[in-house]
Amino acid sequence: MTETRGPVQRADYDRVAVITGADSGIGRATAVALAEQGFDVGITFHCDAEGAARTAEEVRGHGRRAAVRRHDLGEPVSAAGVVDELAGELGGIGVLVNNAGTGSSRPVIDMDYQEWRSVLAVDLDGAFLCAQGAARLMRDRGAGGRIVNVTSVHEEYPLIGSGPYCAAKGGLRMLSRVLALELSRYGITVNTVAPGEIATPMTGQDNRPPEEGSRPGYPPGRPGDAREVASAIAFLCGPGASYITGASLFVDGGLGIMGPQAAESLTSESWRDLE
C-alpha cells in the first residue's frame, strides 16, 4: 500500500529576520524566539539603544548573529532604508516583522493634523515602506519569505482616544491582505498578528510578569505575556505556516469576543471618557 503524503513544507528563504522595534517587549521576545529557530536577526530601535544591545546579546547567546540599527519611523522614507542595510550586513532577508509602533490618547475632535499624521507615519507608512523594501529583496532572491505585521485587536475593534492608531492598524490589516495576494507569486506570505493587552513597556508594565487575576474582564483574567505573542509570530515565520497568508491571528486572550458580555456588565457611562 502506497503511503500518501501531503505537500512538503519548505523553508528555502534566507534564515535572516529583521524585526523593527526589537529593543523591548514583543519585538525582543520575537527576536529571541526566531534566534531559537535558527535565524540571524536584524534589530531596529528608536530610543532605547541599551535595550537593543540587550536583545542582540540574547540573540548571540543562542549562537546566531545579530545586527543593530537605529531608525525613526517618524521619518519613514529614510528609516525604511535600514531594512536594506541590515539585509546587506547579515547576507539576506527571509523574514520581516513590522513590530514598531506608537499611539495617541486624544479624542479625534480635539486632535490636530500633525498628531494624526505622526501616528500614521509610524504605524502605517513605515510598515508599508519596510514591507515594500523587504519584499523586493525577497523577490529578487527568488526563495520566498515571510512578512508578519504586528497590528492590535484595534485593527478590528475601536478604542476611544485612539483614532489614528485604530485607523493605522485597520489600514495595515487591509494592506497585508493586498500584499498577500500580490506577493504570493513570489512565495512570500503576509499575515498580521493582533495582540490584546500585553505586559510590555508600551502598556506601562515593563519588567513585570502578567499578574493573575488583575483583569477580571478578560477570559484568562490577566494581560498577555510578550513571549505568547512572539510564539505566534514565530509560527507564522516557519515552514509549518506555508499555507497561511492574508490572515489575522488574534493573540488577545479572548478579549475581542467579550463585546456584548462586557457591555452588559457596565454600570455607568464612564467608558465615554478618556480618564
C-alpha positions as a LaTeX table, in Angstrom:
\begin{tabular}{lrrr}
\hline
Residue & $x$ (\AA) & $y$ (\AA) & $z$ (\AA) \\
\hline
Met1 & 0.00 & 0.00 & 0.00 \\
Thr2 & 1.46 & 3.40 & $-1.00$ \\
Glu3 & 1.72 & 5.96 & 1.74 \\
Thr4 & 0.05 & 9.27 & 0.94 \\
Arg5 & 1.99 & 12.33 & 1.88 \\
Gly6 & 0.97 & 15.95 & 1.97 \\
Pro7 & 2.89 & 18.83 & 0.41 \\
Val8 & 6.47 & 19.23 & 1.52 \\
Gln9 & 6.84 & 22.20 & 3.86 \\
Arg10 & 9.91 & 24.06 & 2.64 \\
Ala11 & 11.85 & 26.92 & 4.16 \\
Asp12 & 14.34 & 27.85 & 1.47 \\
Tyr13 & 14.13 & 31.54 & 2.29 \\
Asp14 & 17.10 & 33.23 & 3.94 \\
Arg15 & 17.48 & 32.42 & 7.63 \\
Val16 & 17.67 & 36.11 & 8.38 \\
Ala17 & 14.91 & 38.06 & 10.13 \\
Val18 & 14.60 & 41.81 & 10.51 \\
Ile19 & 12.42 & 42.96 & 13.40 \\
Thr20 & 11.51 & 46.59 & 13.90 \\
Gly21 & 11.18 & 47.89 & 17.44 \\
Ala22 & 13.06 & 44.92 & 18.89 \\
Asp23 & 14.58 & 46.75 & 21.86 \\
Ser24 & 11.85 & 45.59 & 24.27 \\
Gly25 & 8.51 & 43.86 & 24.67 \\
Ile26 & 7.09 & 41.87 & 21.79 \\
Gly27 & 9.96 & 42.79 & 19.48 \\
Arg28 & 12.62 & 41.50 & 21.85 \\
Ala29 & 10.69 & 38.32 & 22.60 \\
Thr30 & 10.27 & 37.72 & 18.87 \\
Ala31 & 13.98 & 38.22 & 18.22 \\
Val32 & 14.80 & 35.58 & 20.83 \\
Ala33 & 12.13 & 33.18 & 19.54 \\
Leu34 & 13.44 & 33.43 & 15.98 \\
Ala35 & 17.04 & 33.06 & 17.12 \\
Glu36 & 15.98 & 29.83 & 18.83 \\
Gln37 & 14.61 & 28.72 & 15.45 \\
Gly38 & 17.96 & 29.34 & 13.76 \\
Phe39 & 17.56 & 32.88 & 12.40 \\
Asp40 & 20.16 & 35.60 & 12.40 \\
Val41 & 18.38 & 38.76 & 13.49 \\
Gly42 & 18.44 & 42.40 & 12.44 \\
Ile43 & 17.23 & 44.63 & 15.27 \\
Thr44 & 15.94 & 48.17 & 15.00 \\
Phe45 & 15.21 & 50.62 & 17.78 \\
His46 & 14.15 & 54.24 & 18.12 \\
Cys47 & 15.35 & 55.49 & 21.52 \\
Asp48 & 16.47 & 52.56 & 23.67 \\
Ala49 & 19.97 & 51.71 & 22.44 \\
Glu50 & 20.72 & 49.76 & 25.63 \\
Gly51 & 17.59 & 47.67 & 25.19 \\
Ala52 & 18.54 & 46.89 & 21.60 \\
Ala53 & 22.02 & 45.86 & 22.74 \\
Arg54 & 20.49 & 43.51 & 25.30 \\
Thr55 & 18.30 & 41.96 & 22.61 \\
Ala56 & 21.35 & 41.46 & 20.40 \\
Glu57 & 23.18 & 39.82 & 23.29 \\
Glu58 & 20.31 & 37.38 & 23.81 \\
Val59 & 20.26 & 36.53 & 20.10 \\
Arg60 & 24.01 & 35.86 & 20.13 \\
Gly61 & 23.53 & 33.75 & 23.24 \\
His62 & 21.60 & 31.35 & 21.02 \\
Gly63 & 24.53 & 31.10 & 18.63 \\
Arg64 & 23.09 & 33.42 & 15.99 \\
Arg65 & 24.35 & 36.67 & 14.52 \\
Ala66 & 22.74 & 40.00 & 15.39 \\
Ala67 & 22.97 & 43.44 & 13.82 \\
Val68 & 21.51 & 46.64 & 15.27 \\
Arg69 & 20.38 & 49.89 & 13.68 \\
Arg70 & 18.57 & 52.96 & 14.97 \\
His71 & 15.69 & 54.24 & 12.89 \\
Asp72 & 12.96 & 56.82 & 13.34 \\
Leu73 & 9.77 & 55.82 & 11.57 \\
Gly74 & 8.52 & 59.33 & 12.15 \\
Glu75 & 10.61 & 59.88 & 9.00 \\
Pro76 & 9.50 & 56.68 & 7.26 \\
Val77 & 11.21 & 57.14 & 3.89 \\
Ser78 & 14.71 & 57.42 & 5.33 \\
Ala79 & 14.03 & 54.95 & 8.14 \\
Ala80 & 12.91 & 52.18 & 5.81 \\
Gly81 & 16.37 & 52.08 & 4.26 \\
Val82 & 17.55 & 50.36 & 7.44 \\
Val83 & 15.93 & 47.13 & 6.18 \\
Asp84 & 18.31 & 47.11 & 3.22 \\
Glu85 & 21.26 & 47.92 & 5.48 \\
Leu86 & 20.53 & 45.04 & 7.85 \\
Ala87 & 19.90 & 42.63 & 4.97 \\
Gly88 & 23.23 & 43.64 & 3.47 \\
Glu89 & 25.12 & 43.14 & 6.72 \\
Leu90 & 23.51 & 39.79 & 7.52 \\
Gly91 & 23.57 & 38.46 & 3.96 \\
Gly92 & 19.88 & 38.41 & 3.02 \\
Ile93 & 16.39 & 38.62 & 4.42 \\
Gly94 & 13.79 & 35.88 & 4.64 \\
Val95 & 11.55 & 37.34 & 7.34 \\
Leu96 & 10.35 & 40.83 & 8.15 \\
Val97 & 8.40 & 41.53 & 11.34 \\
Asn98 & 6.92 & 45.03 & 11.36 \\
Asn99 & 6.57 & 45.50 & 15.11 \\
Ala100 & 7.49 & 49.14 & 15.81 \\
Gly101 & 4.55 & 51.35 & 16.64 \\
Thr102 & 3.21 & 54.31 & 18.53 \\
Gly103 & $-0.17$ & 55.62 & 19.65 \\
Ser104 & $-2.12$ & 58.59 & 20.94 \\
Ser105 & $-4.65$ & 59.41 & 23.63 \\
Arg106 & $-6.86$ & 62.23 & 22.47 \\
Pro107 & $-10.36$ & 62.44 & 21.02 \\
Val108 & $-10.36$ & 62.88 & 17.26 \\
Ile109 & $-12.36$ & 66.10 & 17.59 \\
Asp110 & $-9.53$ & 67.67 & 19.64 \\
Met111 & $-6.64$ & 66.37 & 17.55 \\
Asp112 & $-4.58$ & 68.46 & 15.15 \\
Tyr113 & $-3.45$ & 67.14 & 11.80 \\
Gln114 & 0.21 & 66.82 & 12.82 \\
Glu115 & $-0.62$ & 64.46 & 15.68 \\
Trp116 & $-2.80$ & 62.41 & 13.35 \\
Arg117 & $-0.04$ & 62.21 & 10.73 \\
Ser118 & 2.68 & 61.36 & 13.26 \\
Val119 & 0.89 & 58.18 & 14.30 \\
Leu120 & 0.03 & 57.20 & 10.73 \\
Ala121 & 3.65 & 57.77 & 9.66 \\
Val122 & 4.99 & 55.25 & 12.17 \\
Asp123 & 2.19 & 52.69 & 12.27 \\
Leu124 & 1.19 & 52.58 & 8.61 \\
Asp125 & 3.57 & 54.47 & 6.33 \\
Gly126 & 6.65 & 52.99 & 7.98 \\
Ala127 & 5.25 & 49.48 & 7.88 \\
Phe128 & 4.35 & 49.91 & 4.20 \\
Leu129 & 7.83 & 51.09 & 3.22 \\
Cys130 & 9.63 & 48.43 & 5.27 \\
Ala131 & 7.40 & 45.70 & 3.81 \\
Gln132 & 7.92 & 47.03 & 0.30 \\
Gly133 & 11.69 & 47.07 & 0.69 \\
Ala134 & 11.85 & 43.61 & 2.23 \\
Ala135 & 9.50 & 42.17 & $-0.40$ \\
Arg136 & 11.68 & 43.49 & $-3.21$ \\
Leu137 & 14.75 & 41.85 & $-1.69$ \\
Met138 & 12.87 & 38.57 & $-1.20$ \\
Arg139 & 11.53 & 38.69 & $-4.77$ \\
Asp140 & 14.96 & 39.31 & $-6.24$ \\
Arg141 & 16.46 & 36.49 & $-4.16$ \\
Gly142 & 13.78 & 34.14 & $-5.52$ \\
Ala143 & 13.48 & 31.97 & $-2.41$ \\
Gly144 & 10.25 & 33.27 & $-0.90$ \\
Gly145 & 9.82 & 34.69 & 2.55 \\
Arg146 & 7.56 & 35.76 & 5.37 \\
Ile147 & 6.19 & 39.16 & 6.34 \\
Val148 & 4.35 & 39.49 & 9.65 \\
Asn149 & 2.80 & 42.83 & 10.55 \\
Val150 & 2.07 & 43.28 & 14.24 \\
Thr151 & $-1.19$ & 45.18 & 14.50 \\
Ser152 & $-3.52$ & 45.07 & 17.51 \\
Val153 & $-7.01$ & 43.99 & 18.41 \\
His154 & $-7.73$ & 47.55 & 17.28 \\
Glu155 & $-7.25$ & 46.50 & 13.67 \\
Glu156 & $-10.81$ & 45.29 & 14.22 \\
Tyr157 & $-12.20$ & 46.93 & 17.36 \\
Pro158 & $-12.34$ & 50.71 & 18.03 \\
Leu159 & $-10.98$ & 52.45 & 21.11 \\
Ile160 & $-11.89$ & 55.93 & 22.35 \\
Gly161 & $-8.96$ & 58.32 & 22.16 \\
Ser162 & $-7.06$ & 56.20 & 19.65 \\
Gly163 & $-8.46$ & 57.31 & 16.30 \\
Pro164 & $-5.20$ & 57.41 & 14.32 \\
Tyr165 & $-3.89$ & 54.24 & 15.97 \\
Cys166 & $-7.04$ & 52.31 & 15.11 \\
Ala167 & $-7.08$ & 53.73 & 11.58 \\
Ala168 & $-3.44$ & 52.78 & 11.06 \\
Lys169 & $-3.84$ & 49.25 & 12.40 \\
Gly170 & $-7.02$ & 48.69 & 10.38 \\
Gly171 & $-5.25$ & 50.02 & 7.32 \\
Leu172 & $-2.26$ & 47.75 & 7.94 \\
Arg173 & $-4.58$ & 44.77 & 8.13 \\
Met174 & $-6.02$ & 45.54 & 4.69 \\
Leu175 & $-2.60$ & 46.37 & 3.26 \\
Ser176 & $-1.40$ & 42.98 & 4.48 \\
Arg177 & $-4.21$ & 41.26 & 2.63 \\
Val178 & $-3.39$ & 43.09 & $-0.60$ \\
Leu179 & 0.27 & 42.20 & $-0.19$ \\
Ala180 & $-0.65$ & 38.58 & 0.48 \\
Leu181 & $-2.31$ & 38.44 & $-2.94$ \\
Glu182 & 0.35 & 40.39 & $-4.80$ \\
Leu183 & 3.36 & 38.63 & $-3.28$ \\
Ser184 & 2.01 & 35.08 & $-3.47$ \\
Arg185 & 3.58 & 34.63 & $-6.91$ \\
Tyr186 & 6.99 & 35.04 & $-5.27$ \\
Gly187 & 6.38 & 32.55 & $-2.48$ \\
Ile188 & 6.04 & 35.29 & 0.12 \\
Thr189 & 3.31 & 35.04 & 2.75 \\
Val190 & 1.94 & 38.09 & 4.56 \\
Asn191 & $-0.08$ & 37.93 & 7.76 \\
Thr192 & $-0.93$ & 40.06 & 10.77 \\
Val193 & $-0.70$ & 39.22 & 14.45 \\
Ala194 & $-3.17$ & 41.22 & 16.54 \\
Pro195 & $-2.28$ & 41.32 & 20.25 \\
Gly196 & $-4.59$ & 42.40 & 23.02 \\
Glu197 & $-3.19$ & 43.95 & 26.19 \\
Ile198 & 0.32 & 42.61 & 26.67 \\
Ala199 & 2.53 & 43.26 & 29.70 \\
Thr200 & 5.21 & 45.38 & 27.99 \\
Pro201 & 6.72 & 48.86 & 28.39 \\
Met202 & 4.13 & 50.21 & 25.93 \\
Thr203 & 1.36 & 49.34 & 28.41 \\
Gly204 & 3.33 & 50.55 & 31.43 \\
Gln205 & 4.13 & 47.04 & 32.63 \\
Asp206 & 7.86 & 46.83 & 31.99 \\
Asn207 & 9.78 & 44.01 & 33.71 \\
Arg208 & 6.63 & 42.69 & 35.36 \\
Pro209 & 5.06 & 39.35 & 34.53 \\
Pro210 & 1.32 & 39.39 & 33.83 \\
Glu211 & $-0.49$ & 39.49 & 37.16 \\
Glu212 & $-3.01$ & 36.72 & 37.58 \\
Gly213 & $-6.48$ & 37.99 & 38.42 \\
Ser214 & $-5.61$ & 41.59 & 37.53 \\
Arg215 & $-8.01$ & 41.75 & 34.57 \\
Pro216 & $-11.33$ & 40.23 & 35.66 \\
Gly217 & $-12.96$ & 41.31 & 32.40 \\
Tyr218 & $-10.58$ & 39.18 & 30.30 \\
Pro219 & $-11.34$ & 35.46 & 29.96 \\
Pro220 & $-7.88$ & 34.39 & 31.29 \\
Gly221 & $-8.06$ & 37.09 & 33.98 \\
Arg222 & $-4.69$ & 38.64 & 33.09 \\
Pro223 & $-2.80$ & 40.53 & 30.36 \\
Gly224 & $-0.74$ & 38.54 & 27.91 \\
Asp225 & 2.99 & 37.85 & 28.01 \\
Ala226 & 5.21 & 39.12 & 25.18 \\
Arg227 & 6.51 & 35.60 & 24.68 \\
Glu228 & 2.99 & 34.38 & 23.96 \\
Val229 & 2.75 & 36.84 & 21.08 \\
Ala230 & 6.28 & 36.00 & 19.93 \\
Ser231 & 5.35 & 32.33 & 19.69 \\
Ala232 & 2.51 & 33.17 & 17.32 \\
Ile233 & 4.79 & 35.35 & 15.19 \\
Ala234 & 7.48 & 32.67 & 15.11 \\
Phe235 & 4.94 & 30.10 & 13.95 \\
Leu236 & 3.89 & 32.31 & 11.04 \\
Cys237 & 7.57 & 32.72 & 10.12 \\
Gly238 & 8.17 & 28.99 & 9.96 \\
Pro239 & 7.60 & 26.25 & 7.38 \\
Gly240 & 4.51 & 24.99 & 9.21 \\
Ala241 & 2.68 & 28.18 & 8.19 \\
Ser242 & 3.44 & 27.86 & 4.47 \\
Tyr243 & $-0.28$ & 27.69 & 3.57 \\
Ile244 & $-1.33$ & 30.64 & 5.71 \\
Thr245 & $-1.41$ & 34.06 & 4.08 \\
Gly246 & $-3.65$ & 37.10 & 4.30 \\
Ala247 & $-4.75$ & 36.00 & 7.78 \\
Ser248 & $-5.09$ & 37.89 & 11.07 \\
Leu249 & $-4.11$ & 35.89 & 14.14 \\
Phe250 & $-5.59$ & 37.40 & 17.29 \\
Val251 & $-3.50$ & 36.83 & 20.42 \\
Asp252 & $-5.80$ & 38.58 & 22.85 \\
Gly253 & $-6.94$ & 36.05 & 25.42 \\
Gly254 & $-10.47$ & 36.23 & 24.06 \\
Leu255 & $-10.72$ & 40.00 & 24.66 \\
Gly256 & $-12.28$ & 40.59 & 21.26 \\
Ile257 & $-15.18$ & 38.23 & 21.83 \\
Met258 & $-16.14$ & 39.90 & 25.12 \\
Gly259 & $-18.04$ & 42.77 & 23.45 \\
Pro260 & $-21.68$ & 42.00 & 24.31 \\
Gln261 & $-20.73$ & 40.25 & 27.54 \\
Ala262 & $-18.64$ & 43.21 & 28.72 \\
Ala263 & $-21.17$ & 45.81 & 27.61 \\
Glu264 & $-23.85$ & 44.17 & 29.71 \\
Ser265 & $-21.61$ & 44.48 & 32.78 \\
Leu266 & $-21.14$ & 48.26 & 32.53 \\
Thr267 & $-22.97$ & 50.22 & 35.21 \\
Ser268 & $-22.06$ & 53.79 & 34.16 \\
Glu269 & $-21.18$ & 55.85 & 31.11 \\
Ser270 & $-17.59$ & 56.39 & 32.21 \\
Trp271 & $-16.45$ & 54.44 & 29.15 \\
Arg272 & $-17.17$ & 57.57 & 27.10 \\
Asp273 & $-14.30$ & 59.44 & 28.79 \\
Leu274 & $-10.54$ & 59.05 & 28.42 \\
Glu275 & $-9.91$ & 59.47 & 32.14 \\
\hline
\end{tabular}
